[in-house]
Amino acid sequence: MKERHPENLGLVSTDIPLISNLNVWLNIALIRLYHLSESRLQAKRVVVGLLNRFQKREIAGLRIAALDHWERYLVKLLRAAMVQDALIVIDRPFRLVPDLPDAELIENSLTRIDDLYFSCRILDYSWNRDRYRIKDVSES
């Protein structure tokens, strides 16, 4: 079993902002650039490949202000997934993407990158339970 450490936390939250003066690929790649000492070219290739999993390759060069809610969520999710063996924690996804009717797109996004993270937890209000279509939601 993999050993987890606190530094393996990848948080997706409205409380953790994206860097507005950087484009999308750099926001996602920062962890790879600094923690893995990857070259900019290699990091950009990885990030563009990940964006392509969502058919969002074209947003790589955009600034954060040009993105919609869903695209901002994807950037935050991919940034969190850059943490090696991450425990991804998604804090109130319907606050991040308020126009989603249910959690299907959230679940699909996690499935598309399940090779990048160790585990994922979603934290949300109990009144959003029905939007997840599951019965075993733990409350704490």
BADRENSE-212108 format. One record per residue (C-alpha): residue number from 0; chain; x negated, y negated, z. Coordinates in Angstrom, 2 decimals, decimal comma, always signed. Each point is the difference from the previous one (the first is absolute). Layout:
! BADRENSE-212108
+-----+--------+---------+---------+---------+
! num ! chaine !    east !   north !      up !
+-----+--------+---------+---------+---------+
! NUM !      A !       X !       Y !       Z !
...
+-----+--------+---------+---------+---------+
***
This chain:
! BADRENSE-212108
+-----+--------+---------+---------+---------+
! num ! chaine !    east !   north !      up !
+-----+--------+---------+---------+---------+
!   0 !      A !   +0,00 !   +0,00 !   +0,00 !
!   1 !      A !   -1,23 !   -3,49 !   -0,82 !
!   2 !      A !   -0,92 !   -2,16 !   +2,93 !
!   3 !      A !   +1,81 !   -3,35 !   +0,12 !
!   4 !      A !   -1,46 !   -3,19 !   +1,36 !
!   5 !      A !   +1,66 !   -3,37 !   +0,64 !
!   6 !      A !   -1,93 !   -1,55 !   -2,90 !
!   7 !      A !   +1,85 !   +2,34 !   -2,39 !
!   8 !      A !   +3,23 !   -1,96 !   +0,39 !
!   9 !      A !   +1,43 !   -1,46 !   -3,20 !
!  10 !      A !   +2,77 !   -2,42 !   +0,94 !
!  11 !      A !   +2,66 !   -1,14 !   -2,49 !
!  12 !      A !   +1,82 !   -2,91 !   +1,59 !
!  13 !      A !   +1,24 !   -3,53 !   -0,53 !
!  14 !      A !   -2,29 !   -0,89 !   +2,92 !
!  15 !      A !   -3,12 !   +0,98 !   -1,98 !
!  16 !      A !   -0,14 !   -2,44 !   -2,92 !
!  17 !      A !   -1,61 !   +0,41 !   -3,36 !
!  18 !      A !   -2,72 !   -2,49 !   -0,90 !
!  19 !      A !   +1,71 !   -2,58 !   -2,19 !
!  20 !      A !   -3,08 !   -1,28 !   -1,83 !
!  21 !      A !   -1,01 !   +3,49 !   -1,14 !
!  22 !      A !   +1,60 !   +1,95 !   -2,80 !
!  23 !      A !   +1,78 !   +3,31 !   +0,53 !
!  24 !      A !   -2,89 !   +2,34 !   -0,77 !
!  25 !      A !   -2,35 !   -1,83 !   +2,38 !
!  26 !      A !   +2,58 !   +0,03 !   +2,81 !
!  27 !      A !   +0,23 !   +3,77 !   -0,37 !
!  28 !      A !   -3,72 !   +0,59 !   -0,59 !
!  29 !      A !   -1,42 !   -2,01 !   +2,92 !
!  30 !      A !   -0,24 !   +3,04 !   +2,26 !
!  31 !      A !   -1,81 !   +2,02 !   -2,67 !
!  32 !      A !   -2,35 !   -2,90 !   -0,73 !
!  33 !      A !   -1,02 !   -0,57 !   +3,62 !
!  34 !      A !   +0,35 !   +3,37 !   +1,71 !
!  35 !      A !   -1,04 !   +2,30 !   -2,84 !
!  36 !      A !   -2,43 !   -2,47 !   -1,63 !
!  37 !      A !   +1,52 !   +0,68 !   -3,41 !
!  38 !      A !   -0,81 !   -2,23 !   -2,93 !
!  39 !      A !   +2,69 !   -2,41 !   -1,16 !
!  40 !      A !   +0,28 !   +1,85 !   -3,30 !
!  41 !      A !   +0,51 !   +3,40 !   +1,64 !
!  42 !      A !   +2,46 !   -1,39 !   +2,57 !
!  43 !      A !   +1,99 !   -1,72 !   -2,76 !
!  44 !      A !   +0,18 !   +3,24 !   -2,00 !
!  45 !      A !   +1,34 !   +1,86 !   +3,03 !
!  46 !      A !   +2,57 !   -2,69 !   +0,78 !
!  47 !      A !   +1,22 !   -0,33 !   -3,59 !
!  48 !      A !   +0,38 !   +3,79 !   -0,10 !
!  49 !      A !   +2,09 !   -0,12 !   +3,17 !
!  50 !      A !   +2,16 !   -2,83 !   -1,33 !
!  51 !      A !   +0,52 !   +2,07 !   -3,12 !
!  52 !      A !   +1,60 !   +2,74 !   +2,13 !
!  53 !      A !   +2,82 !   -2,51 !   +0,49 !
!  54 !      A !   -0,08 !   -1,35 !   -3,56 !
!  55 !      A !   -1,19 !   -3,31 !   +1,50 !
!  56 !      A !   -3,43 !   -0,22 !   -1,59 !
!  57 !      A !   +0,87 !   -3,42 !   -1,45 !
!  58 !      A !   +0,15 !   -1,66 !   +3,44 !
!  59 !      A !   -3,68 !   +0,71 !   +0,80 !
!  60 !      A !   -1,15 !   -3,49 !   -0,97 !
!  61 !      A !   +2,95 !   -1,93 !   +1,47 !
!  62 !      A !   -0,05 !   -2,08 !   +3,16 !
!  63 !      A !   +2,27 !   +0,99 !   +2,86 !
!  64 !      A !   +2,40 !   -2,93 !   -0,56 !
!  65 !      A !   +0,92 !   +1,44 !   -3,42 !
!  66 !      A !   +1,25 !   +3,30 !   +1,47 !
!  67 !      A !   +3,50 !   +1,06 !   +0,98 !
!  68 !      A !   +0,77 !   +1,72 !   +3,34 !
!  69 !      A !   -0,47 !   +3,52 !   -1,39 !
!  70 !      A !   -3,35 !   -0,84 !   -1,57 !
!  71 !      A !   -1,22 !   -1,60 !   +3,25 !
!  72 !      A !   +1,03 !   +3,16 !   +1,85 !
!  73 !      A !   -1,96 !   +2,14 !   -2,48 !
!  74 !      A !   -3,10 !   -2,17 !   +0,40 !
!  75 !      A !   +0,22 !   +0,29 !   +3,80 !
!  76 !      A !   +0,58 !   +3,75 !   -0,22 !
!  77 !      A !   -2,94 !   +0,56 !   -2,34 !
!  78 !      A !   -2,21 !   -2,23 !   +2,17 !
!  79 !      A !   +0,94 !   +2,11 !   +3,04 !
!  80 !      A !   -0,73 !   +3,18 !   -1,95 !
!  81 !      A !   -3,57 !   -1,19 !   -0,65 !
!  82 !      A !   -0,79 !   +0,78 !   +3,64 !
!  83 !      A !   -1,67 !   +3,40 !   -0,12 !
!  84 !      A !   +2,20 !   +2,78 !   +1,45 !
!  85 !      A !   +2,51 !   -2,67 !   +1,01 !
!  86 !      A !   +2,92 !   +0,25 !   +2,33 !
!  87 !      A !   +2,26 !   -2,35 !   -1,94 !
!  88 !      A !   +2,58 !   -1,82 !   +2,10 !
!  89 !      A !   +2,75 !   -1,79 !   -1,90 !
!  90 !      A !   +1,64 !   -2,56 !   +2,25 !
!  91 !      A !   +3,64 !   -0,73 !   -0,90 !
!  92 !      A !   -0,11 !   +0,69 !   -3,75 !
!  93 !      A !   +3,39 !   -1,63 !   -0,58 !
!  94 !      A !   -1,45 !   -3,23 !   +1,35 !
!  95 !      A !   -2,82 !   +0,33 !   -2,55 !
!  96 !      A !   +2,38 !   +0,80 !   -2,87 !
!  97 !      A !   +3,38 !   -1,36 !   +1,09 !
!  98 !      A !   +1,92 !   +0,84 !   -3,18 !
!  99 !      A !   -0,48 !   +3,79 !   +0,21 !
! 100 !      A !   +3,28 !   +1,89 !   +0,54 !
! 101 !      A !   -1,75 !   +3,02 !   +1,55 !
! 102 !      A !   -3,45 !   +1,48 !   +0,63 !
! 103 !      A !   -0,28 !   +1,99 !   -3,23 !
! 104 !      A !   -2,55 !   -2,34 !   -1,60 !
! 105 !      A !   -2,01 !   -0,09 !   +3,24 !
! 106 !      A !   -0,07 !   +3,81 !   +0,08 !
! 107 !      A !   -0,93 !   +0,18 !   -3,69 !
! 108 !      A !   -2,83 !   -2,48 !   +0,48 !
! 109 !      A !   -1,45 !   +2,12 !   +2,81 !
! 110 !      A !   +0,26 !   +3,14 !   -2,12 !
! 111 !      A !   -1,93 !   -1,65 !   -2,84 !
! 112 !      A !   -2,97 !   -0,65 !   +2,28 !
! 113 !      A !   +0,21 !   +2,95 !   +2,40 !
! 114 !      A !   -3,54 !   +1,02 !   -0,95 !
! 115 !      A !   -1,33 !   -3,24 !   +1,51 !
! 116 !      A !   +1,16 !   +0,15 !   +3,61 !
! 117 !      A !   -0,01 !   +2,35 !   +2,97 !
! 118 !      A !   +3,46 !   -0,77 !   +1,36 !
! 119 !      A !   +2,72 !   -2,65 !   -0,15 !
! 120 !      A !   +2,43 !   -1,39 !   +2,54 !
! 121 !      A !   +2,85 !   -2,38 !   -0,71 !
! 122 !      A !   +1,16 !   -2,27 !   +2,79 !
! 123 !      A !   +3,43 !   -1,56 !   -0,37 !
! 124 !      A !   +3,10 !   -1,03 !   +1,88 !
! 125 !      A !   +2,47 !   +2,72 !   +0,91 !
! 126 !      A !   +2,78 !   -1,76 !   -1,92 !
! 127 !      A !   -1,88 !   +0,75 !   -3,24 !
! 128 !      A !   +0,19 !   +3,76 !   +0,64 !
! 129 !      A !   +2,61 !   +0,61 !   -2,71 !
! 130 !      A !   -2,22 !   -1,63 !   -2,61 !
! 131 !      A !   -2,53 !   +2,81 !   +0,51 !
! 132 !      A !   +2,50 !   +2,84 !   -0,54 !
! 133 !      A !   -1,57 !   +2,09 !   +2,76 !
! 134 !      A !   +1,31 !   +1,28 !   +3,30 !
! 135 !      A !   -3,16 !   +0,60 !   +2,00 !
! 136 !      A !   -0,98 !   -3,61 !   +0,63 !
! 137 !      A !   -1,74 !   -0,32 !   +3,33 !
! 138 !      A !   +0,78 !   -3,03 !   +2,09 !
! 139 !      A !   -2,43 !   -1,42 !   +2,50 !
+-----+--------+---------+---------+---------+
***
